[in-house]
Amino acid sequence: MKNEIIWLSKGKPKTLFHKGREYRSGISKDQVECFKCNFERVSGDDVENHEFHGGADRVVCLYPYEHYKYWESTYQTTLRKAAFGENLTAKGMLEANVCIGDVYQIGDAVLQVAQGRFPCATINKHTNINTILNKMIEMGFTGYFFRVLKEGTITVQSDIKLLEKHPKQVSIAHIHHTYFHKQDLSQIETILSINELSLEWKKRLIKLYNQLLSKQASKEQTTWSD
């Protein structure tokens, strides 16, 4: 399948409503014909909470268009465009096929895959589906983020060209599965050996790794005592 841009979207944080209550978020984005990718953010785009969102490793968020069909079928609904707050909605860019460190040229911009998305509860509010966050984690349909290696402009007509495949070929889907579903020390070690992985995900995986080591040591001590 050819990689193809479906929508480009951007937006500044705004006041939104869910069940009569206000909340602030940058998840609601408008469709545009083009945008400029800068090293720190997409021009005209921003997040509300800079402690947990944004930064140089999370400039461009891509969400695979193929997942929309699954969500709309599962929940018998029609989702708005860029329903998950992504900047780039595209075909042929599934999490199972895209790896940390892969480098793409899209328009004039050169982007590198930095991390999978760690979804938050704002997605439930924005889609008005209370269980979609948990289902997203179960399925691994999270999307992912790029850092910008070369600033440039992306248009809806821009081609998505793979310039460099990372030699370790550790996919977004594999990292998600390892973190959330099949926690394995050796797999975490392999993932942590990838220099191009974002600092945020390195911290999460190191914390998990230490927890697993502690559990393993406790189990061994109990066995020895018995």
Protein Blocks (a to p, Z undefined) as FASTA:
>chain_A
ZZddfbdcddddddddeehiacddfkbccddfbdcddfkbcehiacfblmlggcjklmbc
cddfklmmmmmmmnopaddehklopabdcehiafklpcghiacdehjbccddfbdcdddf
klmmmnopaklmmmmmmnopnbpadddfbgcdddfklccddfbdcfklpafklmmmmmmm
mccfklmmmmmmpmklcfklmmmmmmmmmmmmmmmmmmmmmmmmZZ
